[in-house]
Amino acid sequence: MEGNAAVLKKTPYRIKRYYAYIIATVVALVIPFIKINGNHIFLLSFDKKQLHLMGIAFDMQELYLMPFLLMLLFLGIFAVTAIGGRAWCGWACPQTIFRVIYRDLIESKLLGLRRIKNKQKEPNWSKPENASKKLVAVILWTMLSLLAAADFMWYFVPPEDFFAYIQNPTEHWFLIGFVLAIAGFLVYDVVWLKEDFCVYVCPYSRVQSVLYDDDTYQAIYSTNRGGNIYNDSKEKIIFKQKDLPEEKNECTTCESCVTVCPTHIDIRKGLQLECINCLECVDACTTVMGKLGKESLVQWTSTRDIEKNQPTKFLRKSTIMYTVALVVVIGLLFVMGGK
């Protein structure tokens, strides 16, 4: 019973993600306002033809530094993916944060249109009450979209100039139009495009498989314990617990890991490009199996741990190469920036 209680008291990954979202949001909103010696931490101003980086101002003639910044960005994302899978997508990506705010906070918590634990079920939009709540949700998100669009622009137009410009909208119609266009896209993206953006639009999902290895942390279903729900052709062959081939198979076929998935996949099928590593399925299975006094069948761990029962290797060829590459690029950035 003590082990059972320990499993149930474990802090869900969802709560940890909410903390990560709050931190990411605060950082994104605050950074444009922070200055060091009169210069911004990060600002790419086409108006003033300057790049501000960590309180240092660079003129446009010095934009040869941009390739190094882009290399840092991509190498950093690739390194994070090799170590923690699509941790960026599930824990820090603005698209994911926006969807959680709209779906889980506005639609679920505030308006009661959905259940957080069942992201597959759509409300009955034919009901006037639900339709009116949907309108309220869209209005609330539109206001937040305007704030998000303004925050995006603050990285290109410093806030002090931005607020001065919008006081004379007729003289700065291009800026106003750009903000409205971004806000309009965010409304369409979050309300109607939804997770299809992650699956069909974002290129990141297409390259993730080549960055993964046996030691990459990801949400993995243990077929050794739970049993094979799908065959080698990825066709579902098990629908009820009684149909599992062996008595020791622990999967209850409750489908909790499926209904909670925001991208509408079944993690028991194996690695899929739609998985954003949000770990909702891990939380769902932890709750169900915890009531039975067992460990979750879906865990955030590596293939090496699940399939080979071996400890995950953090220091390996890929992580060492990424570390060396990042150190070299950072060194070149400082050398070039000091000229």
C-alpha positions as CSV (number, residue, x, y, z in Angstrom):
1,M,0.0,0.0,0.0
2,E,2.9,2.4,0.7
3,G,4.3,1.8,-2.8
4,N,0.8,2.4,-4.2
5,A,0.4,5.7,-2.3
6,A,3.9,6.8,-3.5
7,V,2.9,6.3,-7.1
8,L,-0.3,8.2,-6.7
9,K,1.4,11.1,-4.9
10,K,4.0,11.5,-7.6
11,T,3.7,15.0,-9.1
12,P,2.1,14.6,-12.6
13,Y,4.2,15.7,-15.6
14,R,1.2,17.9,-16.5
15,I,1.7,20.1,-13.4
16,K,5.4,20.3,-14.1
17,R,4.7,21.3,-17.7
18,Y,2.4,24.1,-16.4
19,Y,5.2,25.5,-14.3
20,A,7.5,25.3,-17.4
21,Y,4.8,27.2,-19.4
22,I,4.6,29.9,-16.8
23,I,8.3,30.4,-16.7
24,A,8.6,30.4,-20.5
25,T,5.7,32.9,-20.8
26,V,7.2,35.2,-18.1
27,V,10.6,35.1,-19.8
28,A,9.2,35.8,-23.2
29,L,7.2,38.8,-21.9
30,V,10.0,40.3,-19.7
31,I,13.1,39.9,-22.0
32,P,12.1,42.8,-24.3
33,F,12.0,45.2,-21.4
34,I,15.4,44.3,-19.9
35,K,18.4,46.5,-20.8
36,I,22.1,46.3,-20.0
37,N,23.9,49.6,-20.3
38,G,21.0,51.0,-22.3
39,N,20.9,48.1,-24.8
40,H,18.4,45.2,-24.9
41,I,19.3,41.6,-24.1
42,F,18.0,40.7,-27.6
43,L,16.6,43.0,-30.3
44,L,16.8,42.8,-34.0
45,S,15.8,46.3,-35.1
46,F,15.4,46.8,-38.8
47,D,14.3,50.4,-38.0
48,K,17.5,51.3,-36.2
49,K,19.6,48.8,-38.2
50,Q,21.0,47.2,-35.1
51,L,21.2,43.9,-33.4
52,H,21.3,43.9,-29.6
53,L,22.7,40.8,-27.9
54,M,23.2,40.5,-24.2
55,G,23.5,44.3,-23.8
56,I,25.9,44.8,-26.7
57,A,24.7,46.7,-29.8
58,F,25.9,45.6,-33.2
59,D,25.4,47.5,-36.4
60,M,24.0,46.0,-39.6
61,Q,27.6,45.8,-40.9
62,E,28.2,43.3,-38.2
63,L,25.4,40.9,-39.0
64,Y,27.9,38.3,-40.0
65,L,27.2,37.2,-36.4
66,M,23.7,36.0,-37.4
67,P,24.8,32.7,-38.9
68,F,26.5,31.8,-35.7
69,L,23.3,32.6,-33.7
70,L,21.3,30.4,-36.1
71,M,23.8,27.6,-35.7
72,L,23.5,27.9,-32.0
73,L,19.8,27.7,-32.2
74,F,19.7,24.7,-34.5
75,L,22.5,22.8,-32.7
76,G,20.8,23.5,-29.4
77,I,17.5,22.1,-30.6
78,F,19.2,19.1,-32.1
79,A,21.1,18.4,-28.9
80,V,18.0,18.7,-26.8
81,T,16.2,16.3,-29.2
82,A,19.0,13.8,-29.1
83,I,18.8,13.8,-25.3
84,G,15.2,14.4,-24.4
85,G,13.3,13.8,-27.6
86,R,10.8,16.5,-28.5
87,A,11.0,18.1,-25.1
88,W,10.9,21.5,-26.8
89,C,7.6,20.7,-28.4
90,G,5.9,19.5,-25.3
91,W,7.4,21.8,-22.7
92,A,8.4,25.2,-24.3
93,C,7.0,25.6,-27.8
94,P,4.6,28.6,-28.1
95,Q,2.2,26.5,-30.2
96,T,1.8,24.0,-27.4
97,I,1.6,26.7,-24.7
98,F,-1.1,28.5,-26.7
99,R,-3.1,25.3,-27.2
100,V,-3.0,24.5,-23.5
101,I,-4.1,28.0,-22.6
102,Y,-7.0,27.8,-25.1
103,R,-8.1,24.2,-24.7
104,D,-7.2,23.4,-21.1
105,L,-7.6,26.8,-19.4
106,I,-10.3,28.7,-21.4
107,E,-12.4,25.8,-22.9
108,S,-12.0,23.3,-20.1
109,K,-11.4,25.1,-16.8
110,L,-13.2,28.4,-17.4
111,L,-16.1,27.4,-19.7
112,G,-16.5,23.7,-19.0
113,L,-16.6,22.7,-22.6
114,R,-14.1,19.9,-22.4
115,R,-12.4,17.5,-19.9
116,I,-8.7,17.8,-19.6
117,K,-8.4,14.0,-19.4
118,N,-10.3,13.5,-22.6
119,K,-8.9,15.6,-25.4
120,Q,-10.4,13.4,-28.1
121,K,-14.1,14.2,-27.4
122,E,-15.4,17.3,-29.2
123,P,-18.3,19.2,-27.5
124,N,-21.7,19.1,-29.2
125,W,-21.5,22.4,-31.1
126,S,-25.1,22.1,-32.2
127,K,-26.2,23.1,-28.7
128,P,-26.7,26.9,-28.4
129,E,-25.1,27.0,-25.0
130,N,-21.9,25.4,-26.3
131,A,-21.9,27.6,-29.4
132,S,-22.1,30.7,-27.2
133,K,-19.3,29.4,-25.0
134,K,-17.2,28.8,-28.1
135,L,-17.7,32.4,-29.1
136,V,-16.6,33.6,-25.6
137,A,-13.5,31.4,-25.8
138,V,-12.6,32.8,-29.2
139,I,-13.0,36.4,-28.0
140,L,-10.8,35.7,-24.9
141,W,-8.2,34.0,-27.0
142,T,-8.3,36.9,-29.6
143,M,-7.4,39.3,-26.8
144,L,-4.5,37.1,-25.7
145,S,-3.4,36.7,-29.3
146,L,-3.1,40.5,-29.6
147,L,-0.8,40.5,-26.5
148,A,1.3,37.6,-28.0
149,A,1.5,39.4,-31.3
150,A,2.7,42.6,-29.6
151,D,5.2,40.6,-27.6
152,F,6.6,39.0,-30.8
153,M,7.0,42.5,-32.3
154,W,8.9,43.8,-29.2
155,Y,11.8,41.7,-30.3
156,F,12.0,43.7,-33.5
157,V,10.6,47.0,-32.4
158,P,11.6,47.9,-28.8
159,P,8.6,48.4,-26.4
160,E,9.4,52.1,-25.9
161,D,9.1,52.7,-29.6
162,F,6.2,50.3,-30.1
163,F,4.0,52.1,-27.6
164,A,4.9,55.4,-29.1
165,Y,4.1,54.2,-32.6
166,I,0.7,52.8,-31.8
167,Q,-0.4,56.2,-30.4
168,N,-0.2,57.4,-34.0
169,P,-1.8,54.5,-35.9
170,T,-2.2,56.4,-39.2
171,E,1.5,57.0,-39.4
172,H,2.4,53.4,-38.5
173,W,-0.3,51.4,-40.3
174,F,2.2,48.8,-41.4
175,L,3.2,48.0,-37.8
176,I,-0.5,47.9,-36.7
177,G,-1.4,45.7,-39.7
178,F,1.5,43.3,-38.9
179,V,0.4,42.9,-35.3
180,L,-3.2,42.3,-36.4
181,A,-2.1,39.8,-39.1
182,I,-0.1,37.8,-36.5
183,A,-3.0,37.9,-34.0
184,G,-5.3,36.7,-36.8
185,F,-3.0,33.8,-37.6
186,L,-2.8,32.8,-34.0
187,V,-6.6,32.7,-33.7
188,Y,-6.9,30.5,-36.8
189,D,-4.0,28.4,-35.7
190,V,-5.1,27.7,-32.1
191,V,-8.8,27.6,-32.6
192,W,-9.1,25.7,-35.9
193,L,-5.8,24.4,-37.1
194,K,-4.9,23.1,-33.6
195,E,-2.4,20.1,-33.4
196,D,-2.5,19.7,-37.1
197,F,0.1,22.5,-37.1
198,C,2.5,20.1,-35.2
199,V,1.7,17.2,-37.4
200,Y,1.5,18.7,-40.9
201,V,3.1,22.2,-40.8
202,C,6.0,22.1,-38.4
203,P,9.1,20.6,-40.1
204,Y,10.5,19.5,-36.7
205,S,8.4,16.3,-36.6
206,R,9.9,15.2,-39.9
207,V,13.5,15.3,-38.7
208,Q,13.0,14.0,-35.2
209,S,13.4,10.3,-36.1
210,V,16.9,10.8,-37.5
211,L,17.9,12.6,-34.2
212,Y,16.7,9.8,-31.9
213,D,18.8,6.9,-30.8
214,D,18.5,4.1,-28.2
215,D,19.3,6.6,-25.4
216,T,16.9,9.3,-26.3
217,Y,14.4,10.0,-23.6
218,Q,10.8,9.8,-24.9
219,A,7.3,8.5,-23.9
220,I,7.6,4.7,-24.4
221,Y,5.1,1.9,-23.8
222,S,6.6,-1.2,-22.4
223,T,5.4,-4.1,-24.6
224,N,7.4,-6.5,-22.3
225,R,5.0,-5.7,-19.5
226,G,1.9,-4.6,-21.2
227,G,1.8,-6.8,-24.2
228,N,1.6,-6.0,-27.9
229,I,-1.5,-4.1,-28.8
230,Y,-0.4,-3.7,-32.4
231,N,1.2,-6.2,-34.8
232,D,4.3,-5.6,-36.9
233,S,2.2,-3.9,-39.6
234,K,1.0,-1.3,-37.0
235,E,-2.6,-2.7,-37.1
236,K,-4.5,-2.8,-33.9
237,I,-5.1,-6.4,-32.9
238,I,-6.0,-6.1,-29.2
239,F,-9.2,-4.3,-28.1
240,K,-10.0,-6.0,-24.8
241,Q,-7.8,-7.1,-21.9
242,K,-9.1,-10.7,-22.2
243,D,-7.6,-10.8,-25.8
244,L,-4.0,-10.3,-24.6
245,P,-2.0,-13.3,-25.5
246,E,-0.4,-13.9,-22.1
247,E,-1.8,-13.7,-18.5
248,K,1.2,-11.7,-17.3
249,N,0.4,-8.8,-19.8
250,E,-0.6,-5.9,-17.6
251,C,-2.3,-3.4,-20.0
252,T,-5.9,-2.9,-18.9
253,T,-6.9,-1.6,-22.4
254,C,-8.6,1.3,-20.6
255,E,-7.5,3.7,-23.4
256,S,-6.7,6.5,-20.9
257,C,-3.4,7.1,-22.7
258,V,-5.2,7.5,-26.0
259,T,-8.1,9.8,-24.9
260,V,-5.7,12.2,-23.1
261,C,-3.3,12.6,-26.1
262,P,-3.6,16.1,-27.7
263,T,-2.3,14.8,-31.1
264,H,-4.7,11.9,-31.2
265,I,-2.3,9.0,-31.3
266,D,-1.9,5.7,-29.4
267,I,1.5,5.6,-27.7
268,R,1.3,1.8,-27.6
269,K,1.8,1.8,-31.3
270,G,5.4,2.9,-30.8
271,L,7.4,6.0,-32.0
272,Q,5.2,8.3,-34.1
273,L,6.0,11.7,-35.6
274,E,2.9,13.1,-34.0
275,C,4.2,12.6,-30.5
276,I,5.3,15.9,-28.9
277,N,6.6,14.4,-25.7
278,C,4.0,16.2,-23.5
279,L,3.9,13.0,-21.4
280,E,0.1,13.2,-20.9
281,C,0.0,9.5,-21.6
282,V,2.6,8.8,-18.9
283,D,0.4,10.7,-16.4
284,A,-2.7,8.8,-17.5
285,C,-1.1,5.4,-17.2
286,T,0.5,6.2,-13.9
287,T,-2.9,7.0,-12.4
288,V,-4.5,3.8,-13.7
289,M,-1.6,1.4,-12.9
290,G,-1.0,3.2,-9.6
291,K,-4.4,2.2,-8.4
292,L,-3.3,-1.4,-9.1
293,G,-0.1,-0.9,-7.1
294,K,2.0,-1.1,-10.3
295,E,4.4,1.1,-12.2
296,S,3.1,2.9,-15.3
297,L,3.4,1.0,-18.5
298,V,4.1,4.2,-20.4
299,Q,7.3,5.9,-19.1
300,W,9.5,8.8,-20.0
301,T,12.7,6.9,-20.5
302,S,14.9,5.5,-23.3
303,T,14.5,2.5,-25.6
304,R,17.7,1.0,-24.0
305,D,16.0,1.1,-20.6
306,I,12.7,-0.4,-21.7
307,E,13.7,-2.9,-24.3
308,K,17.2,-3.9,-23.1
309,N,16.9,-3.2,-19.4
310,Q,20.2,-1.3,-19.5
311,P,20.9,2.2,-18.0
312,T,20.6,5.1,-20.3
313,K,23.9,6.5,-21.6
314,F,24.1,10.3,-21.4
315,L,27.7,10.5,-22.5
316,R,27.7,9.0,-25.9
317,K,29.0,9.9,-29.4
318,S,26.1,12.1,-30.4
319,T,26.0,14.2,-27.1
320,I,29.8,14.6,-27.1
321,M,29.7,15.8,-30.8
322,Y,26.9,18.3,-30.1
323,T,28.7,19.6,-27.0
324,V,31.9,20.1,-29.0
325,A,30.0,21.8,-31.8
326,L,28.2,24.2,-29.4
327,V,31.5,25.1,-27.7
328,V,33.2,25.8,-31.0
329,V,30.3,28.0,-32.3
330,I,30.1,29.9,-29.0
331,G,33.9,30.5,-29.1
332,L,33.7,31.7,-32.7
333,L,30.8,34.0,-31.7
334,F,32.8,35.7,-29.0
335,V,35.9,35.9,-31.2
336,M,34.0,37.5,-34.1
337,G,32.0,39.7,-31.8
338,G,35.2,41.0,-30.1
339,K,36.6,42.3,-33.4
